Amino acid sequence: MNAHHTTDGLVSPTLQRIGELVPEGARVLDLGCGDGTMLAHLQKVRGCTGYGIELDDANVLACVQRGVNVIQLNLDEGLSMFEDASFDVVLQIDTLQNLRNAEVMLRETVRVGRFGIVAFPNFAHWPNRLSVLKGRMPVTKRLPYQWYDTPNIRVGTHADLGVLARACGLKVLDNFGIQDGEVLRFAPNLLAGTSVYKLSR
């Protein structure tokens, strides 16, 4: 399940931790914003403004009903409509693993925003490793799909994203894992279900 998607509009502990990285009053662009839960939370709790980008019709409608500004757009087409540094923060939460143009979108994230926050399921989390060791693709709370019906077109690890960010010429301002709503800075590649990176040009 996309961390953005909740059935009741409440923000998960994971999204709360990610939200703490967003400065008060920031102008935010949320890529693949789902039903708008995160942006609504940031507007209410941190006084932020901004836009969500979402493709799914039902999610776009949910954003509108929630009072979140939303643009219906396929992220595989890029962000050329936005000027450099149009936003303070660009969020990419549980989006990167669904995109065909992951490198382009990482660069676009830090071009359009003064910094970007990227979060995604960490495939190297120990229960996933255990599952693969037993010969099966993992199905967990964080990766709830069977291998054949997953919307993820790729899987990556906490360590992989650091390597990719540097290969794209980006600065890693911060990185950590989140597990059960708690920030993990010790061995996040092994111990955390969610990987979080704060990146800039």
BALOBA-1460 file (C-alpha; in Angstrom, 3 decimals):
// residues 201
<rec num="1" residu="m" x="0.000" y="0.000" z="0.000"/>
<rec num="2" residu="n" x="1.215" y="3.482" z="-0.836"/>
<rec num="3" residu="a" x="2.089" y="5.243" z="2.433"/>
<rec num="4" residu="h" x="0.014" y="8.154" z="1.126"/>
<rec num="5" residu="h" x="-3.146" y="6.106" z="0.980"/>
<rec num="6" residu="t" x="-5.230" y="5.887" z="4.108"/>
<rec num="7" residu="t" x="-8.850" y="4.989" z="4.356"/>
<rec num="8" residu="d" x="-9.700" y="7.484" z="7.074"/>
<rec num="9" residu="g" x="-7.596" y="10.521" z="6.177"/>
<rec num="10" residu="l" x="-5.429" y="10.042" z="9.270"/>
<rec num="11" residu="v" x="-1.705" y="10.374" z="8.779"/>
<rec num="12" residu="s" x="0.325" y="7.271" z="9.603"/>
<rec num="13" residu="p" x="3.227" y="7.551" z="12.085"/>
<rec num="14" residu="t" x="5.578" y="7.061" z="9.092"/>
<rec num="15" residu="l" x="4.092" y="10.059" z="7.266"/>
<rec num="16" residu="q" x="4.240" y="12.104" z="10.484"/>
<rec num="17" residu="r" x="7.998" y="11.449" z="10.757"/>
<rec num="18" residu="i" x="8.515" y="12.418" z="7.101"/>
<rec num="19" residu="g" x="6.354" y="15.520" z="7.594"/>
<rec num="20" residu="e" x="8.683" y="16.683" z="10.378"/>
<rec num="21" residu="l" x="11.378" y="17.270" z="7.718"/>
<rec num="22" residu="v" x="9.167" y="19.886" z="6.000"/>
<rec num="23" residu="p" x="9.743" y="23.446" z="7.296"/>
<rec num="24" residu="e" x="6.797" y="25.435" z="8.701"/>
<rec num="25" residu="g" x="5.033" y="27.428" z="6.002"/>
<rec num="26" residu="a" x="6.907" y="25.708" z="3.152"/>
<rec num="27" residu="r" x="5.621" y="25.644" z="-0.402"/>
<rec num="28" residu="v" x="5.335" y="21.909" z="-1.172"/>
<rec num="29" residu="l" x="4.949" y="19.806" z="-4.312"/>
<rec num="30" residu="d" x="3.866" y="16.232" z="-3.545"/>
<rec num="31" residu="l" x="4.580" y="13.846" z="-6.431"/>
<rec num="32" residu="g" x="2.175" y="10.917" z="-6.566"/>
<rec num="33" residu="c" x="0.166" y="12.456" z="-3.733"/>
<rec num="34" residu="g" x="-2.434" y="9.682" z="-3.548"/>
<rec num="35" residu="d" x="-5.621" y="10.857" z="-1.854"/>
<rec num="36" residu="g" x="-3.985" y="14.059" z="-0.555"/>
<rec num="37" residu="t" x="-3.614" y="12.896" z="3.064"/>
<rec num="38" residu="m" x="-0.016" y="14.119" z="3.417"/>
<rec num="39" residu="l" x="-0.597" y="17.564" z="1.888"/>
<rec num="40" residu="a" x="-3.758" y="18.067" z="3.959"/>
<rec num="41" residu="h" x="-1.707" y="17.163" z="7.065"/>
<rec num="42" residu="l" x="1.088" y="19.605" z="6.134"/>
<rec num="43" residu="q" x="-1.434" y="22.388" z="5.461"/>
<rec num="44" residu="k" x="-3.115" y="21.844" z="8.812"/>
<rec num="45" residu="v" x="-0.151" y="21.088" z="11.085"/>
<rec num="46" residu="r" x="2.721" y="23.023" z="9.473"/>
<rec num="47" residu="g" x="0.919" y="25.830" z="7.616"/>
<rec num="48" residu="c" x="2.243" y="24.677" z="4.247"/>
<rec num="49" residu="t" x="0.828" y="25.468" z="0.801"/>
<rec num="50" residu="g" x="1.334" y="23.751" z="-2.528"/>
<rec num="51" residu="y" x="0.146" y="21.151" z="-4.969"/>
<rec num="52" residu="g" x="-0.169" y="17.417" z="-5.321"/>
<rec num="53" residu="i" x="0.422" y="15.570" z="-8.577"/>
<rec num="54" residu="e" x="-1.631" y="12.439" z="-9.101"/>
<rec num="55" residu="l" x="-2.808" y="10.361" z="-12.071"/>
<rec num="56" residu="d" x="-5.585" y="8.211" z="-10.585"/>
<rec num="57" residu="d" x="-9.084" y="9.711" z="-11.042"/>
<rec num="58" residu="a" x="-10.432" y="8.529" z="-7.671"/>
<rec num="59" residu="n" x="-7.413" y="9.982" z="-5.846"/>
<rec num="60" residu="v" x="-7.706" y="13.304" z="-7.703"/>
<rec num="61" residu="l" x="-11.340" y="13.500" z="-6.579"/>
<rec num="62" residu="a" x="-10.342" y="12.628" z="-2.984"/>
<rec num="63" residu="c" x="-7.751" y="15.454" z="-3.044"/>
<rec num="64" residu="v" x="-10.355" y="17.970" z="-4.231"/>
<rec num="65" residu="q" x="-12.794" y="16.832" z="-1.526"/>
<rec num="66" residu="r" x="-10.007" y="17.227" z="1.048"/>
<rec num="67" residu="g" x="-9.228" y="20.784" z="-0.067"/>
<rec num="68" residu="v" x="-5.857" y="19.891" z="-1.581"/>
<rec num="69" residu="n" x="-4.757" y="21.555" z="-4.848"/>
<rec num="70" residu="v" x="-4.075" y="18.744" z="-7.298"/>
<rec num="71" residu="i" x="-2.805" y="18.524" z="-10.877"/>
<rec num="72" residu="q" x="-3.637" y="15.369" z="-12.848"/>
<rec num="73" residu="l" x="-0.416" y="14.383" z="-14.557"/>
<rec num="74" residu="n" x="1.585" y="11.273" z="-15.440"/>
<rec num="75" residu="l" x="4.959" y="11.659" z="-13.693"/>
<rec num="76" residu="d" x="6.655" y="9.632" z="-16.427"/>
<rec num="77" residu="e" x="6.165" y="12.782" z="-18.562"/>
<rec num="78" residu="g" x="8.381" y="14.827" z="-16.200"/>
<rec num="79" residu="l" x="7.956" y="18.218" z="-14.501"/>
<rec num="80" residu="s" x="8.834" y="20.618" z="-17.330"/>
<rec num="81" residu="m" x="5.811" y="22.812" z="-16.446"/>
<rec num="82" residu="f" x="7.600" y="23.962" z="-13.266"/>
<rec num="83" residu="e" x="10.448" y="26.487" z="-13.087"/>
<rec num="84" residu="d" x="13.634" y="25.795" z="-11.129"/>
<rec num="85" residu="a" x="13.149" y="26.184" z="-7.350"/>
<rec num="86" residu="s" x="9.375" y="26.778" z="-7.700"/>
<rec num="87" residu="f" x="8.883" y="24.983" z="-4.366"/>
<rec num="88" residu="d" x="10.704" y="24.789" z="-1.039"/>
<rec num="89" residu="v" x="10.216" y="21.030" z="-0.787"/>
<rec num="90" residu="v" x="9.328" y="18.321" z="-3.299"/>
<rec num="91" residu="l" x="8.017" y="15.084" z="-1.766"/>
<rec num="92" residu="q" x="8.357" y="11.746" z="-3.499"/>
<rec num="93" residu="i" x="6.826" y="9.260" z="-1.065"/>
<rec num="94" residu="d" x="6.322" y="5.714" z="-2.344"/>
<rec num="95" residu="t" x="6.506" y="7.016" z="-5.904"/>
<rec num="96" residu="l" x="10.045" y="6.291" z="-7.121"/>
<rec num="97" residu="q" x="9.571" y="2.510" z="-7.297"/>
<rec num="98" residu="n" x="6.581" y="2.960" z="-9.655"/>
<rec num="99" residu="l" x="8.321" y="5.242" z="-12.182"/>
<rec num="100" residu="r" x="10.068" y="4.275" z="-15.402"/>
<rec num="101" residu="n" x="12.268" y="7.400" z="-15.315"/>
<rec num="102" residu="a" x="13.577" y="7.183" z="-11.730"/>
<rec num="103" residu="e" x="16.882" y="9.009" z="-12.424"/>
<rec num="104" residu="v" x="15.160" y="11.834" z="-14.322"/>
<rec num="105" residu="m" x="12.591" y="12.255" z="-11.541"/>
<rec num="106" residu="l" x="15.269" y="12.345" z="-8.834"/>
<rec num="107" residu="r" x="17.019" y="15.180" z="-10.681"/>
<rec num="108" residu="e" x="13.685" y="16.919" z="-11.333"/>
<rec num="109" residu="t" x="12.785" y="16.646" z="-7.632"/>
<rec num="110" residu="v" x="15.805" y="18.755" z="-6.627"/>
<rec num="111" residu="r" x="15.512" y="21.091" z="-9.636"/>
<rec num="112" residu="v" x="11.907" y="22.069" z="-8.893"/>
<rec num="113" residu="g" x="12.404" y="22.140" z="-5.095"/>
<rec num="114" residu="r" x="15.129" y="23.662" z="-2.945"/>
<rec num="115" residu="f" x="15.356" y="20.155" z="-1.543"/>
<rec num="116" residu="g" x="13.599" y="16.856" z="-2.075"/>
<rec num="117" residu="i" x="12.409" y="14.187" z="0.350"/>
<rec num="118" residu="v" x="12.308" y="10.700" z="-1.138"/>
<rec num="119" residu="a" x="10.853" y="7.738" z="0.777"/>
<rec num="120" residu="f" x="10.183" y="4.193" z="-0.419"/>
<rec num="121" residu="p" x="9.977" y="0.586" z="0.841"/>
<rec num="122" residu="n" x="13.430" y="-0.743" z="1.716"/>
<rec num="123" residu="f" x="13.765" y="-4.142" z="0.051"/>
<rec num="124" residu="a" x="16.834" y="-4.959" z="2.205"/>
<rec num="125" residu="h" x="14.771" y="-4.884" z="5.449"/>
<rec num="126" residu="w" x="15.583" y="-8.107" z="7.309"/>
<rec num="127" residu="p" x="12.130" y="-9.816" z="6.947"/>
<rec num="128" residu="n" x="12.441" y="-9.365" z="3.164"/>
<rec num="129" residu="r" x="15.937" y="-10.860" z="3.204"/>
<rec num="130" residu="l" x="14.630" y="-13.805" z="5.205"/>
<rec num="131" residu="s" x="11.803" y="-14.360" z="2.719"/>
<rec num="132" residu="v" x="14.201" y="-14.332" z="-0.256"/>
<rec num="133" residu="l" x="16.529" y="-16.690" z="1.627"/>
<rec num="134" residu="k" x="13.581" y="-19.103" z="1.878"/>
<rec num="135" residu="g" x="13.139" y="-18.793" z="-1.885"/>
<rec num="136" residu="r" x="10.053" y="-16.541" z="-1.944"/>
<rec num="137" residu="m" x="9.453" y="-12.891" z="-2.832"/>
<rec num="138" residu="p" x="8.470" y="-11.024" z="0.349"/>
<rec num="139" residu="v" x="4.892" y="-10.045" z="1.181"/>
<rec num="140" residu="t" x="4.896" y="-7.728" z="4.209"/>
<rec num="141" residu="k" x="2.898" y="-4.825" z="5.620"/>
<rec num="142" residu="r" x="5.282" y="-2.494" z="3.763"/>
<rec num="143" residu="l" x="5.354" y="-4.581" z="0.546"/>
<rec num="144" residu="p" x="1.848" y="-6.079" z="0.629"/>
<rec num="145" residu="y" x="1.642" y="-7.328" z="-2.970"/>
<rec num="146" residu="q" x="2.393" y="-10.678" z="-4.548"/>
<rec num="147" residu="w" x="5.247" y="-10.544" z="-7.071"/>
<rec num="148" residu="y" x="2.816" y="-10.841" z="-10.008"/>
<rec num="149" residu="d" x="0.341" y="-8.073" z="-9.066"/>
<rec num="150" residu="t" x="2.602" y="-5.413" z="-7.558"/>
<rec num="151" residu="p" x="2.429" y="-1.827" z="-8.876"/>
<rec num="152" residu="n" x="6.173" y="-1.540" z="-8.099"/>
<rec num="153" residu="i" x="8.133" y="-1.838" z="-11.326"/>
<rec num="154" residu="r" x="11.379" y="-2.052" z="-9.359"/>
<rec num="155" residu="v" x="12.540" y="-2.676" z="-5.829"/>
<rec num="156" residu="g" x="15.505" y="-0.997" z="-4.183"/>
<rec num="157" residu="t" x="17.320" y="-0.833" z="-0.880"/>
<rec num="158" residu="h" x="18.247" y="2.005" z="1.450"/>
<rec num="159" residu="a" x="21.873" y="1.649" z="0.314"/>
<rec num="160" residu="d" x="20.865" y="1.635" z="-3.376"/>
<rec num="161" residu="l" x="19.191" y="5.038" z="-3.178"/>
<rec num="162" residu="g" x="22.323" y="6.621" z="-1.713"/>
<rec num="163" residu="v" x="24.386" y="5.217" z="-4.593"/>
<rec num="164" residu="l" x="21.826" y="6.407" z="-7.184"/>
<rec num="165" residu="a" x="21.568" y="9.907" z="-5.673"/>
<rec num="166" residu="r" x="25.345" y="10.352" z="-5.801"/>
<rec num="167" residu="a" x="25.492" y="8.932" z="-9.353"/>
<rec num="168" residu="c" x="22.923" y="11.605" z="-10.332"/>
<rec num="169" residu="g" x="25.192" y="14.275" z="-8.834"/>
<rec num="170" residu="l" x="22.858" y="15.018" z="-5.910"/>
<rec num="171" residu="k" x="23.853" y="15.961" z="-2.362"/>
<rec num="172" residu="v" x="22.557" y="13.701" z="0.427"/>
<rec num="173" residu="l" x="21.603" y="16.152" z="3.202"/>
<rec num="174" residu="d" x="20.230" y="13.433" z="5.484"/>
<rec num="175" residu="n" x="19.104" y="9.810" z="5.368"/>
<rec num="176" residu="f" x="17.536" y="7.398" z="7.834"/>
<rec num="177" residu="g" x="15.064" y="4.565" z="8.107"/>
<rec num="178" residu="i" x="11.603" y="4.436" z="9.664"/>
<rec num="179" residu="q" x="10.272" y="1.322" z="11.363"/>
<rec num="180" residu="d" x="6.987" y="1.186" z="13.316"/>
<rec num="181" residu="g" x="6.795" y="4.989" z="13.159"/>
<rec num="182" residu="e" x="10.240" y="5.471" z="14.749"/>
<rec num="183" residu="v" x="13.288" y="7.044" z="13.087"/>
<rec num="184" residu="l" x="16.206" y="4.592" z="12.810"/>
<rec num="185" residu="r" x="19.714" y="5.889" z="12.160"/>
<rec num="186" residu="f" x="21.541" y="2.686" z="13.111"/>
<rec num="187" residu="a" x="21.730" y="0.104" z="10.281"/>
<rec num="188" residu="p" x="18.628" y="1.371" z="8.420"/>
<rec num="189" residu="n" x="19.421" y="-0.852" z="5.420"/>
<rec num="190" residu="l" x="18.858" y="-3.916" z="7.638"/>
<rec num="191" residu="l" x="16.420" y="-2.732" z="10.305"/>
<rec num="192" residu="a" x="13.974" y="-0.326" z="8.606"/>
<rec num="193" residu="g" x="10.983" y="-1.027" z="6.370"/>
<rec num="194" residu="t" x="10.968" y="2.526" z="4.975"/>
<rec num="195" residu="s" x="13.975" y="4.377" z="3.581"/>
<rec num="196" residu="v" x="14.067" y="8.211" z="3.697"/>
<rec num="197" residu="y" x="16.505" y="10.546" z="1.939"/>
<rec num="198" residu="k" x="16.697" y="14.343" z="1.989"/>
<rec num="199" residu="l" x="18.420" y="15.477" z="-1.211"/>
<rec num="200" residu="s" x="19.508" y="18.686" z="-2.928"/>
<rec num="201" residu="r" x="21.414" y="19.778" z="-6.023"/>
